[in-house]
Amino acid sequence: MYTLRVAFAVNSINKFEKKHFGDADKYLIYQFQGDKFHYYDELINQAKDLDESNIHGSKLKGTSIISFLKNKGVNVLVSRQFGKNIKMVNKHFIPVIIATENIDEASLIIVKNLKWLIEDLQKDTDNYKLFNLRSGSLKEEIKTNYNEN
């Protein structure tokens, strides 16, 4: 049995906004275990403003969020956008871009693509691909000069 933990990057009213994963107000953690996908936890993003006055997309902020979510057993990150720290993030998590603002719709999208996410997590890799689930399913390499959409 495989356990998948997904962090949804949302605002204070549990909606996805078109902003980078690290700029979310909080992360709603959902867990898929066995054949059930359910709410697991809510985590306030303590690193939201960390080092942002010095540089946008700071390495300190990125490593802080990575460490925090890894300690919570998260292995998939879902947001409407990722910034340049995606090049650090994809070494630890599968990044997923979605188009919806709605958490229920996002959950359905994740469940629909569950087989592919679990398959990728079970590979021995040090660079997960970006799942672009905005309109259908597309898995793509993350380029060194990643530009947010």
C-alpha positions as a LaTeX table, in Angstrom:
\begin{tabular}{lrrr}
\hline
Residue & $x$ (\AA) & $y$ (\AA) & $z$ (\AA) \\
\hline
Met1 & 0.00 & 0.00 & 0.00 \\
Tyr2 & 1.42 & 3.37 & $-1.05$ \\
Thr3 & 0.86 & 6.62 & 0.87 \\
Leu4 & 0.77 & 9.81 & $-1.13$ \\
Arg5 & 0.68 & 13.21 & 0.61 \\
Val6 & $-0.22$ & 16.24 & $-1.41$ \\
Ala7 & 0.28 & 19.87 & $-0.34$ \\
Phe8 & $-2.21$ & 22.29 & $-1.92$ \\
Ala9 & $-0.91$ & 25.90 & $-1.88$ \\
Val10 & $-3.95$ & 28.04 & $-0.97$ \\
Asn11 & $-4.88$ & 31.43 & 0.43 \\
Ser12 & $-6.57$ & 32.12 & 3.76 \\
Ile13 & $-10.00$ & 31.09 & 2.40 \\
Asn14 & $-8.75$ & 27.80 & 0.88 \\
Lys15 & $-8.67$ & 28.96 & $-2.74$ \\
Phe16 & $-5.80$ & 28.60 & $-5.18$ \\
Glu17 & $-4.41$ & 31.93 & $-6.34$ \\
Lys18 & $-2.18$ & 32.60 & $-9.31$ \\
Lys19 & 0.95 & 32.98 & $-7.22$ \\
His20 & 4.04 & 30.89 & $-6.57$ \\
Phe21 & 3.82 & 27.83 & $-4.33$ \\
Gly22 & 6.08 & 29.44 & $-1.70$ \\
Asp23 & 3.86 & 32.53 & $-1.51$ \\
Ala24 & 0.76 & 30.65 & $-0.36$ \\
Asp25 & $-0.79$ & 31.56 & 2.99 \\
Lys26 & $-1.05$ & 27.91 & 3.93 \\
Tyr27 & $-0.86$ & 24.35 & 2.70 \\
Leu28 & $-3.77$ & 21.95 & 2.90 \\
Ile29 & $-2.41$ & 18.43 & 3.13 \\
Tyr30 & $-4.41$ & 15.59 & 1.61 \\
Gln31 & $-3.44$ & 11.97 & 1.87 \\
Phe32 & $-4.12$ & 9.07 & $-0.42$ \\
Gln33 & $-3.76$ & 5.73 & 1.28 \\
Gly34 & $-5.15$ & 2.48 & $-0.01$ \\
Asp35 & $-8.07$ & 3.68 & $-2.10$ \\
Lys36 & $-9.07$ & 6.78 & $-0.11$ \\
Phe37 & $-8.09$ & 10.41 & $-0.70$ \\
His38 & $-8.89$ & 12.60 & 2.29 \\
Tyr39 & $-8.00$ & 15.78 & 4.16 \\
Tyr40 & $-5.07$ & 15.24 & 6.52 \\
Asp41 & $-3.77$ & 18.55 & 7.92 \\
Glu42 & $-3.49$ & 22.33 & 7.50 \\
Leu43 & $-0.08$ & 23.98 & 7.74 \\
Ile44 & 0.51 & 27.73 & 7.91 \\
Asn45 & 3.30 & 28.84 & 5.57 \\
Gln46 & 5.75 & 30.30 & 8.10 \\
Ala47 & 8.31 & 30.93 & 5.33 \\
Lys48 & 5.99 & 33.01 & 3.15 \\
Asp49 & 7.92 & 36.25 & 3.66 \\
Leu50 & 11.28 & 34.71 & 4.55 \\
Asp51 & 14.17 & 36.58 & 2.92 \\
Glu52 & 11.85 & 38.06 & 0.27 \\
Ser53 & 13.09 & 41.59 & 0.95 \\
Asn54 & 16.53 & 40.56 & $-0.32$ \\
Ile55 & 15.64 & 38.45 & $-3.35$ \\
His56 & 12.44 & 37.03 & $-4.83$ \\
Gly57 & 12.62 & 33.23 & $-4.94$ \\
Ser58 & 15.40 & 33.09 & $-2.38$ \\
Lys59 & 17.27 & 29.84 & $-1.78$ \\
Leu60 & 16.75 & 30.25 & 1.99 \\
Lys61 & 12.97 & 30.39 & 1.54 \\
Gly62 & 13.02 & 27.42 & $-0.84$ \\
Thr63 & 15.11 & 25.19 & 1.43 \\
Ser64 & 12.98 & 26.16 & 4.44 \\
Ile65 & 9.74 & 25.13 & 2.72 \\
Ile66 & 11.34 & 21.94 & 1.36 \\
Ser67 & 12.53 & 20.90 & 4.81 \\
Phe68 & 9.19 & 21.77 & 6.45 \\
Leu69 & 7.09 & 19.77 & 3.98 \\
Lys70 & 9.48 & 16.81 & 3.79 \\
Asn71 & 9.24 & 16.49 & 7.59 \\
Lys72 & 5.45 & 16.26 & 7.17 \\
Gly73 & 5.78 & 13.39 & 4.67 \\
Val74 & 4.59 & 15.42 & 1.67 \\
Asn75 & 5.66 & 14.14 & $-1.76$ \\
Val76 & 3.52 & 16.16 & $-4.24$ \\
Leu77 & 3.09 & 19.96 & $-4.41$ \\
Val78 & 0.09 & 21.52 & $-6.16$ \\
Ser79 & $-0.16$ & 25.18 & $-7.13$ \\
Arg80 & $-1.32$ & 27.42 & $-9.94$ \\
Gln81 & 2.27 & 28.66 & $-10.36$ \\
Phe82 & 5.85 & 27.87 & $-9.43$ \\
Gly83 & 8.80 & 30.24 & $-9.45$ \\
Lys84 & 12.47 & 29.59 & $-10.04$ \\
Asn85 & 12.77 & 27.52 & $-6.85$ \\
Ile86 & 11.04 & 24.73 & $-8.78$ \\
Lys87 & 14.58 & 23.69 & $-9.75$ \\
Met88 & 15.18 & 22.87 & $-6.06$ \\
Val89 & 11.68 & 21.61 & $-5.32$ \\
Asn90 & 11.64 & 18.95 & $-8.04$ \\
Lys91 & 14.57 & 17.16 & $-6.41$ \\
His92 & 12.26 & 16.29 & $-3.48$ \\
Phe93 & 8.65 & 16.54 & $-4.69$ \\
Ile94 & 6.58 & 16.19 & $-7.82$ \\
Pro95 & 5.41 & 19.71 & $-8.73$ \\
Val96 & 1.90 & 19.93 & $-10.21$ \\
Ile97 & 0.37 & 22.99 & $-11.88$ \\
Ile98 & $-3.42$ & 23.24 & $-12.00$ \\
Ala99 & $-5.80$ & 25.89 & $-13.39$ \\
Thr100 & $-8.66$ & 25.75 & $-10.90$ \\
Glu101 & $-9.14$ & 27.89 & $-7.79$ \\
Asn102 & $-11.30$ & 25.21 & $-6.19$ \\
Ile103 & $-9.85$ & 22.62 & $-3.79$ \\
Asp104 & $-12.50$ & 19.99 & $-4.61$ \\
Glu105 & $-11.79$ & 20.27 & $-8.33$ \\
Ala106 & $-8.05$ & 20.05 & $-7.66$ \\
Ser107 & $-8.59$ & 16.92 & $-5.57$ \\
Leu108 & $-10.48$ & 15.29 & $-8.43$ \\
Ile109 & $-7.69$ & 16.19 & $-10.85$ \\
Ile110 & $-5.09$ & 14.62 & $-8.53$ \\
Val111 & $-7.15$ & 11.44 & $-8.09$ \\
Lys112 & $-7.63$ & 11.21 & $-11.87$ \\
Asn113 & $-3.82$ & 11.37 & $-12.35$ \\
Leu114 & $-2.93$ & 9.34 & $-9.28$ \\
Lys115 & $-1.54$ & 6.37 & $-11.18$ \\
Trp116 & 1.00 & 8.60 & $-12.99$ \\
Leu117 & 2.02 & 10.45 & $-9.82$ \\
Ile118 & 2.63 & 7.25 & $-7.86$ \\
Glu119 & 4.49 & 5.74 & $-10.79$ \\
Asp120 & 6.83 & 8.74 & $-10.90$ \\
Leu121 & 7.36 & 8.72 & $-7.13$ \\
Gln122 & 8.41 & 5.08 & $-7.25$ \\
Lys123 & 11.18 & 5.84 & $-9.76$ \\
Asp124 & 14.66 & 6.37 & $-8.40$ \\
Thr125 & 15.17 & 9.94 & $-9.58$ \\
Asp126 & 16.74 & 13.15 & $-8.39$ \\
Asn127 & 14.69 & 15.39 & $-10.67$ \\
Tyr128 & 10.94 & 14.85 & $-10.88$ \\
Lys129 & 9.14 & 16.19 & $-13.92$ \\
Leu130 & 6.54 & 18.95 & $-13.74$ \\
Phe131 & 2.96 & 17.74 & $-14.14$ \\
Asn132 & 1.00 & 20.40 & $-15.98$ \\
Leu133 & $-2.66$ & 19.55 & $-15.37$ \\
Arg134 & $-4.21$ & 22.84 & $-16.49$ \\
Ser135 & $-5.89$ & 21.41 & $-19.56$ \\
Gly136 & $-5.38$ & 17.69 & $-19.74$ \\
Ser137 & $-2.21$ & 15.97 & $-18.59$ \\
Leu138 & 1.30 & 16.89 & $-19.64$ \\
Lys139 & 4.52 & 15.84 & $-17.98$ \\
Glu140 & 7.55 & 17.96 & $-18.83$ \\
Glu141 & 11.20 & 18.39 & $-17.95$ \\
Ile142 & 12.05 & 21.40 & $-15.80$ \\
Lys143 & 14.60 & 23.47 & $-17.67$ \\
Thr144 & 17.49 & 25.18 & $-15.94$ \\
Asn145 & 16.11 & 28.53 & $-17.06$ \\
Tyr146 & 12.55 & 27.79 & $-15.92$ \\
Asn147 & 10.20 & 30.72 & $-16.47$ \\
Glu148 & 6.89 & 30.76 & $-14.66$ \\
Asn149 & 3.72 & 30.82 & $-16.71$ \\
\hline
\end{tabular}
